[in-house]
Amino acid sequence: MKSNSFFTFHYLLLLQLWGIFCIYQSPNFVVILTDDQDIALGGLFVTTPLCCPSRASILTGKYARNHHVRNNSISGNCNSKYWQNKHEDRTFITHFKKKGYSTFYAGKYLNQYGKNEVGGVKHIPPGWDKWVGLVGNSCYYNYTLSINGKKVEHGSDPQKDYLTNVILEHSLEFLSQQNESSPFFMFLSPPSPHAPFTPFSRFKSKFSNLSAPRTPNFGMNGGMRKHWLLRQTPKILPPSVIESIDDVFRNRWRTLLSVDEMVYEVYVNLKKRKLLENTYIFFTSDNGFHLGQFSLPWDKRQLYEFDVRVPLLVRGPAVEKGVEIKHPVLNIDLAPTFLELANISIPADVDGESFAPYLKKSKEKLSNRTSFIIEHQGESTNEPIPGCPQYMAGEVHTCEIDCICEDSWNNTYTCVRQLSDKENLISCTFKDREVEFCF
């Protein structure tokens, strides 16, 4: 009897310890970050509507004013030596690495990654064990990858070179090496739906009958209350421009079909390997995109919600199905949220706030944020704009269709966005001292 009692006691104790281990086992993470994917309602706010500054904010949890990545150029600190020396070794993933996580990155990193003057393909950002980094900006064919510091060229064969599919192949290889013995963090950054809007061959005829959403501000001039960039747009968009907008819209959706397949395959593989229930999956984008709003054909860089509001979907342990966070969530909140969910200390110098309590419907440490910053450093080119004599060199940027310009040196703004149950407004100051109030 004593022997049996002794065995039973230790067996129950073992079960209790195993239960505690399961509860506190470090979770896995899969983050899928698309490029320029907007959303009309709901989702996440980005604090700057441009790829490189926003991605730097996601990695650091800081506003652009504090990580100093101003635009997509090396001179604007996009993957510059300054970025590498001052911020890259403090991104959220470095804390995961110290905690013993196996880490993996595949796809677009920062727009100037892999350029020779900033370390080339041999440079692997700290914290990543396995690295499949795209050299330069988003594309779908004819690109270069840094695979663990080695240069690998890809051509234009749809069966082996389409970038989203290549990222998926590398991600499945990484997952095949994972098990329950140690946690992992996997970050996937496909090019979709960024320009040049090239769909995979199997999807080229999809959505042929669809048109870009005709929002209330579609094809209409911004009016006298808007910044001059929105006042210079046509009062009515020409039919040829609208046709181009619709074509871009369809191709953007087509590129996202490959992302749909990526998400599905990752989900299925996590489930097969019995890793799904201990894995957080985050799906979001770096910034939004406009298509005809205020008669701007297509780009980002504006302070309005079509450029700063993006999808945010989360699945994972203790995250209840169908829960919608009403509280404002920002891209700078992602890093501290990842860290809190992994039970890793959040650095004191981050600007963002963890929204982990909202995911778990906790009543503790809920944020009282009612305002946040949206900012952008406008750009211009020193060269004259071909076919657009009305603009001086050094004045505007990104004038790709009918002399409608998307950016300018004084499209440099700081906005305070106030959003709560009681207020919904934004006030902005531009570099040229124009002040814009939007209610």
C-alpha positions as CSV (number, residue, x, y, z in Angstrom):
1,M,0.0,0.0,0.0
2,K,2.7,2.5,1.0
3,S,4.5,1.8,-2.3
4,N,1.4,2.3,-4.3
5,S,0.6,5.5,-2.4
6,F,4.1,6.8,-2.9
7,F,3.9,6.1,-6.6
8,T,0.4,7.7,-6.9
9,F,1.6,10.8,-5.0
10,H,4.6,11.3,-7.3
11,Y,2.6,10.6,-10.4
12,L,0.1,13.3,-9.5
13,L,2.9,15.7,-8.6
14,L,4.4,15.0,-12.0
15,L,1.1,15.8,-13.7
16,Q,0.9,19.0,-11.8
17,L,4.4,20.0,-12.7
18,W,3.7,19.1,-16.4
19,G,0.6,21.3,-16.3
20,I,2.6,24.2,-14.9
21,F,5.2,23.7,-17.5
22,C,2.6,23.7,-20.3
23,I,1.0,26.9,-18.9
24,Y,4.3,28.8,-18.7
25,Q,6.0,27.3,-21.8
26,S,7.3,30.1,-24.0
27,P,5.0,30.6,-27.0
28,N,6.1,30.6,-30.6
29,F,5.5,33.6,-32.9
30,V,4.7,33.9,-36.6
31,V,4.5,37.4,-38.0
32,I,3.3,38.1,-41.5
33,L,4.0,41.6,-42.7
34,T,2.6,42.7,-46.1
35,D,3.7,45.8,-48.0
36,D,1.3,48.7,-48.6
37,Q,-1.9,46.9,-47.7
38,D,-4.6,49.3,-46.7
39,I,-7.9,48.7,-44.8
40,A,-11.0,50.8,-44.8
41,L,-12.3,50.1,-41.3
42,G,-10.7,48.7,-38.2
43,G,-7.2,47.5,-37.9
44,L,-4.0,49.1,-36.8
45,F,-2.7,52.6,-37.1
46,V,0.8,53.2,-38.4
47,T,2.6,56.3,-37.0
48,T,4.3,57.1,-40.4
49,P,2.9,56.2,-43.8
50,L,6.1,55.0,-45.5
51,C,7.8,51.6,-45.7
52,C,11.2,52.1,-44.2
53,P,10.3,54.4,-41.3
54,S,7.3,52.2,-40.4
55,R,9.3,49.0,-40.5
56,A,11.9,50.6,-38.3
57,S,9.1,51.5,-35.9
58,I,7.8,47.9,-35.9
59,L,11.3,46.6,-35.1
60,T,12.1,49.1,-32.4
61,G,8.7,50.1,-30.9
62,K,9.7,53.7,-31.4
63,Y,8.3,56.7,-33.2
64,A,10.3,57.8,-36.3
65,R,11.4,60.9,-34.4
66,N,13.3,58.7,-32.0
67,H,14.8,56.1,-34.3
68,H,15.5,58.8,-37.0
69,V,14.7,56.7,-40.1
70,R,13.1,59.5,-42.1
71,N,12.4,58.0,-45.5
72,N,13.4,55.1,-47.9
73,S,16.9,56.4,-48.7
74,I,20.2,55.7,-47.0
75,S,20.7,59.4,-46.4
76,G,17.3,59.2,-44.7
77,N,18.8,56.5,-42.4
78,C,17.0,53.5,-44.1
79,N,19.4,50.7,-43.2
80,S,22.2,53.3,-42.9
81,K,25.3,52.8,-40.7
82,Y,23.6,55.0,-38.2
83,W,20.6,52.6,-38.0
84,Q,22.8,49.6,-37.8
85,N,25.0,51.1,-35.1
86,K,22.4,52.8,-32.9
87,H,19.2,50.8,-33.2
88,E,19.5,47.5,-35.0
89,D,21.1,45.7,-32.1
90,R,18.2,46.8,-29.9
91,T,15.3,45.6,-32.0
92,F,12.8,43.3,-30.3
93,I,14.2,40.2,-31.9
94,T,17.5,40.7,-30.0
95,H,15.6,40.2,-26.8
96,F,14.0,37.0,-28.1
97,K,17.4,35.7,-29.1
98,K,18.7,36.3,-25.5
99,K,15.7,34.4,-24.2
100,G,16.8,31.3,-26.3
101,Y,14.4,31.6,-29.2
102,S,15.2,30.2,-32.6
103,T,14.7,33.1,-35.0
104,F,14.0,33.3,-38.8
105,Y,13.4,36.2,-41.2
106,A,12.4,36.0,-44.8
107,G,11.5,38.7,-47.3
108,K,11.7,42.5,-47.5
109,Y,13.5,44.0,-44.5
110,L,14.3,47.7,-45.0
111,N,14.3,49.3,-48.5
112,Q,18.1,49.8,-48.7
113,Y,19.1,46.4,-47.2
114,G,21.9,44.7,-49.0
115,K,23.4,47.7,-50.7
116,N,27.2,47.7,-50.9
117,E,27.7,51.0,-49.1
118,V,25.9,49.7,-46.0
119,G,27.4,46.2,-45.7
120,G,26.0,44.3,-48.6
121,V,24.5,40.9,-48.4
122,K,26.9,39.8,-45.8
123,H,25.3,42.0,-43.2
124,I,22.8,40.0,-41.1
125,P,20.8,42.1,-38.6
126,P,21.5,41.0,-35.0
127,G,19.1,38.5,-33.5
128,W,18.2,36.5,-36.6
129,D,19.6,32.9,-36.7
130,K,18.4,32.2,-40.2
131,W,18.2,35.0,-42.7
132,V,16.6,35.3,-46.1
133,G,16.7,39.0,-46.8
134,L,15.6,40.7,-50.0
135,V,18.1,43.1,-51.4
136,G,16.4,46.5,-52.0
137,N,12.7,47.2,-52.3
138,S,9.7,44.9,-53.0
139,C,9.6,43.1,-56.3
140,Y,8.4,39.7,-57.5
141,Y,11.0,38.5,-60.1
142,N,14.6,39.2,-61.0
143,Y,15.9,40.0,-57.5
144,T,18.7,39.1,-55.1
145,L,18.5,37.5,-51.7
146,S,20.9,37.3,-48.9
147,I,20.6,33.8,-47.6
148,N,22.5,33.7,-44.3
149,G,24.9,36.3,-45.8
150,K,25.4,34.6,-49.1
151,K,24.2,36.3,-52.4
152,V,21.6,34.3,-54.3
153,E,20.2,35.5,-57.6
154,H,16.6,34.8,-58.8
155,G,15.2,35.2,-62.3
156,S,11.8,35.3,-63.8
157,D,10.7,31.6,-63.8
158,P,7.2,31.6,-62.2
159,Q,7.7,28.0,-61.0
160,K,10.8,28.8,-58.9
161,D,11.3,32.6,-58.7
162,Y,8.1,34.2,-57.6
163,L,9.2,35.8,-54.4
164,T,6.1,35.2,-52.2
165,N,6.4,31.5,-53.0
166,V,10.1,31.5,-52.4
167,I,9.6,33.0,-49.0
168,L,7.0,30.3,-48.2
169,E,9.4,27.5,-49.2
170,H,12.1,28.8,-46.9
171,S,9.5,29.2,-44.1
172,L,8.3,25.6,-44.4
173,E,11.9,24.4,-44.3
174,F,12.4,26.4,-41.1
175,L,9.2,25.0,-39.6
176,S,10.3,21.5,-40.4
177,Q,13.2,21.9,-38.0
178,Q,11.0,23.1,-35.1
179,N,9.6,21.1,-32.3
180,E,8.1,21.6,-28.8
181,S,11.5,21.5,-27.1
182,S,12.4,25.2,-27.8
183,P,10.4,28.3,-28.9
184,F,10.8,30.1,-32.2
185,F,10.0,33.4,-33.8
186,M,9.4,33.5,-37.6
187,F,8.9,36.8,-39.5
188,L,7.7,36.6,-43.1
189,S,7.6,39.8,-45.2
190,P,6.2,39.2,-48.7
191,P,6.2,41.9,-51.3
192,S,2.5,42.0,-51.9
193,P,0.6,44.1,-52.7
194,H,3.5,46.6,-53.3
195,A,4.4,47.9,-56.8
196,P,5.1,46.6,-59.5
197,F,1.8,44.7,-58.6
198,T,2.9,41.5,-60.4
199,P,0.6,38.6,-59.7
200,F,1.6,34.9,-59.8
201,S,0.8,33.5,-63.2
202,R,-2.1,31.3,-61.9
203,F,-3.9,34.4,-60.6
204,K,-3.5,36.8,-63.5
205,S,-7.2,36.6,-64.6
206,K,-8.8,36.8,-61.1
207,F,-11.0,39.8,-60.1
208,S,-11.4,40.9,-63.7
209,N,-14.8,42.5,-63.1
210,L,-13.8,44.4,-60.0
211,S,-13.0,48.2,-59.7
212,A,-11.3,50.2,-57.0
213,P,-13.6,51.3,-54.3
214,R,-15.4,54.5,-55.1
215,T,-15.0,56.0,-51.6
216,P,-16.7,59.4,-50.9
217,N,-13.4,61.2,-51.6
218,F,-12.6,59.2,-54.8
219,G,-11.7,61.3,-57.8
220,M,-12.3,64.6,-56.1
221,N,-10.0,67.5,-55.4
222,G,-8.9,67.9,-51.8
223,G,-10.3,71.4,-51.6
224,M,-9.0,74.6,-50.0
225,R,-8.8,73.2,-46.5
226,K,-6.2,70.6,-47.5
227,H,-2.5,70.8,-48.0
228,W,-1.4,72.2,-51.3
229,L,-0.5,68.7,-52.6
230,L,-4.2,67.8,-52.4
231,R,-5.2,71.1,-53.9
232,Q,-3.1,70.6,-57.0
233,T,-4.9,67.4,-58.0
234,P,-7.6,67.5,-60.8
235,K,-11.1,68.3,-59.9
236,I,-12.2,65.3,-61.9
237,L,-9.8,62.4,-62.7
238,P,-9.6,61.6,-66.4
239,P,-11.1,58.3,-67.5
240,S,-7.6,57.0,-68.5
241,V,-6.3,57.6,-65.0
242,I,-9.3,55.9,-63.5
243,E,-8.8,52.9,-65.8
244,S,-5.2,52.7,-64.5
245,I,-6.3,52.9,-60.9
246,D,-8.8,50.0,-61.4
247,D,-6.1,47.9,-63.1
248,V,-3.7,48.5,-60.1
249,F,-6.5,47.6,-57.7
250,R,-7.1,44.3,-59.4
251,N,-3.4,43.4,-59.6
252,R,-2.9,44.3,-55.9
253,W,-5.6,41.9,-55.0
254,R,-4.2,39.2,-57.3
255,T,-0.8,39.4,-55.6
256,L,-2.5,38.9,-52.2
257,L,-3.8,35.6,-53.3
258,S,-0.3,34.2,-53.0
259,V,-0.2,35.6,-49.5
260,D,-3.5,33.8,-48.8
261,E,-1.8,30.6,-49.8
262,M,1.2,31.4,-47.7
263,V,-0.9,32.0,-44.6
264,Y,-2.8,28.7,-45.2
265,E,0.3,26.6,-45.7
266,V,2.0,28.0,-42.6
267,Y,-1.2,27.3,-40.6
268,V,-1.5,23.8,-41.8
269,N,2.2,23.0,-41.1
270,L,2.0,24.4,-37.6
271,K,-1.1,22.2,-37.0
272,K,0.6,19.1,-38.5
273,R,3.6,19.6,-36.2
274,K,1.4,20.1,-33.2
275,L,2.8,23.6,-32.7
276,L,-0.3,25.6,-33.6
277,E,-1.9,25.9,-30.1
278,N,1.2,27.4,-28.6
279,T,1.9,29.8,-31.5
280,Y,0.8,33.5,-31.9
281,I,0.1,34.4,-35.5
282,F,0.1,38.2,-36.3
283,F,-1.0,39.5,-39.7
284,T,-0.5,43.1,-40.5
285,S,1.1,45.6,-43.0
286,D,3.7,48.4,-42.8
287,N,1.4,51.2,-44.1
288,G,-1.7,51.8,-46.2
289,F,-2.2,52.9,-49.7
290,H,-4.5,55.2,-51.7
291,L,-6.1,54.6,-55.1
292,G,-7.8,57.8,-56.4
293,Q,-8.7,59.3,-53.0
294,F,-8.6,63.1,-53.3
295,S,-7.6,62.5,-57.0
296,L,-4.2,61.1,-56.0
297,P,-3.7,58.1,-58.4
298,W,-1.7,55.7,-56.2
299,D,0.9,55.9,-53.4
300,K,1.0,56.5,-49.7
301,R,2.7,59.3,-47.6
302,Q,-0.5,61.0,-46.6
303,L,-1.9,61.6,-43.1
304,Y,-5.3,60.2,-43.9
305,E,-6.7,56.8,-42.8
306,F,-6.4,55.2,-46.2
307,D,-2.6,55.6,-45.8
308,V,-2.2,55.0,-42.1
309,R,-4.7,52.3,-41.3
310,V,-3.8,48.7,-42.0
311,P,-5.0,45.2,-41.2
312,L,-4.2,43.6,-37.9
313,L,-5.3,40.0,-37.2
314,V,-4.1,37.9,-34.3
315,R,-4.5,34.3,-33.4
316,G,-2.9,32.5,-30.5
317,P,-3.0,31.0,-27.0
318,A,-5.8,32.5,-24.9
319,V,-6.9,34.8,-27.7
320,E,-10.6,34.5,-28.0
321,K,-12.2,34.1,-31.3
322,G,-14.0,37.1,-32.7
323,V,-12.7,39.6,-30.2
324,E,-12.3,43.1,-31.6
325,I,-10.0,45.7,-29.9
326,K,-11.8,49.1,-29.9
327,H,-8.8,50.8,-28.3
328,P,-6.3,52.5,-30.7
329,V,-3.4,50.2,-31.5
330,L,-0.2,51.4,-33.3
331,N,2.6,49.8,-35.2
332,I,4.9,50.9,-32.3
333,D,2.8,48.7,-30.1
334,L,3.8,45.4,-31.8
335,A,7.3,45.1,-30.3
336,P,6.2,45.5,-26.7
337,T,3.3,43.2,-27.3
338,F,5.5,40.4,-28.7
339,L,7.8,40.9,-25.7
340,E,5.0,40.8,-23.1
341,L,3.4,37.7,-24.6
342,A,6.8,36.0,-24.4
343,N,7.3,37.1,-20.8
344,I,10.3,39.2,-21.8
345,S,10.9,42.6,-20.1
346,I,10.0,45.6,-22.2
347,P,12.8,48.1,-22.6
348,A,12.0,51.4,-20.9
349,D,12.8,53.5,-24.0
350,V,10.1,52.1,-26.3
351,D,7.3,54.5,-27.2
352,G,4.7,51.9,-27.8
353,E,2.4,50.1,-25.4
354,S,1.7,46.4,-25.2
355,F,-1.9,45.4,-26.2
356,A,-1.4,41.9,-24.8
357,P,-4.0,42.5,-22.1
358,Y,-6.6,43.2,-24.7
359,L,-5.8,40.0,-26.5
360,K,-6.4,38.0,-23.3
361,K,-9.3,40.2,-22.2
362,S,-7.3,41.1,-19.0
363,K,-8.5,44.0,-16.9
364,E,-5.0,44.8,-15.8
365,K,-2.6,47.3,-17.3
366,L,-5.2,48.5,-19.9
367,S,-4.0,51.6,-21.8
368,N,-5.4,55.0,-21.3
369,R,-4.1,56.3,-24.6
370,T,-6.4,58.8,-26.3
371,S,-3.9,60.5,-28.7
372,F,-0.8,59.6,-30.7
373,I,1.5,61.0,-33.4
374,I,1.5,60.5,-37.1
375,E,4.5,62.0,-38.9
376,H,6.2,62.1,-42.3
377,Q,9.3,63.6,-43.7
378,G,8.4,64.8,-47.2
379,E,10.8,64.3,-50.2
380,S,11.6,66.1,-53.4
381,T,14.0,65.5,-56.3
382,N,16.6,67.9,-57.4
383,E,15.9,67.0,-61.1
384,P,13.1,68.7,-63.1
385,I,10.0,66.5,-63.5
386,P,9.8,65.5,-67.2
387,G,6.8,66.9,-68.9
388,C,5.8,68.9,-65.8
389,P,7.3,72.4,-66.2
390,Q,5.0,73.9,-63.6
391,Y,7.1,72.3,-60.9
392,M,10.6,73.5,-59.9
393,A,13.5,71.2,-59.2
394,G,13.7,70.5,-55.5
395,E,9.9,71.0,-55.0
396,V,8.1,67.7,-55.6
397,H,8.5,64.0,-55.8
398,T,6.7,60.9,-57.2
399,C,4.9,62.6,-60.1
400,E,4.2,59.5,-62.2
401,I,0.9,60.1,-64.0
402,D,-0.5,63.3,-65.6
403,C,1.8,65.5,-63.4
404,I,-0.1,64.6,-60.3
405,C,2.5,64.6,-57.6
406,E,2.3,62.5,-54.5
407,D,5.0,64.1,-52.3
408,S,6.9,67.3,-51.8
409,W,9.6,68.8,-49.5
410,N,6.9,70.5,-47.5
411,N,4.7,67.5,-47.2
412,T,6.6,67.2,-43.9
413,Y,4.1,67.1,-41.1
414,T,3.5,66.2,-37.5
415,C,-0.1,65.3,-36.6
416,V,-1.7,64.7,-33.3
417,R,-4.5,62.1,-33.7
418,Q,-7.1,62.1,-30.9
419,L,-9.3,59.1,-30.8
420,S,-11.6,57.9,-28.0
421,D,-15.2,57.3,-27.3
422,K,-15.6,61.1,-26.9
423,E,-13.5,62.5,-29.7
424,N,-12.2,61.7,-33.2
425,L,-10.1,64.3,-34.8
426,I,-6.6,65.1,-36.1
427,S,-4.6,68.3,-36.2
428,C,-1.4,68.7,-38.3
429,T,1.4,71.2,-38.7
430,F,3.3,71.1,-42.0
431,K,6.9,72.2,-42.5
432,D,5.8,75.3,-44.5
433,R,3.6,76.3,-41.5
434,E,0.4,75.4,-43.2
435,V,-1.9,74.1,-40.5
436,E,-4.6,71.5,-41.3
437,F,-7.5,70.5,-39.1
438,C,-9.5,67.4,-40.0
439,F,-12.5,66.4,-38.0
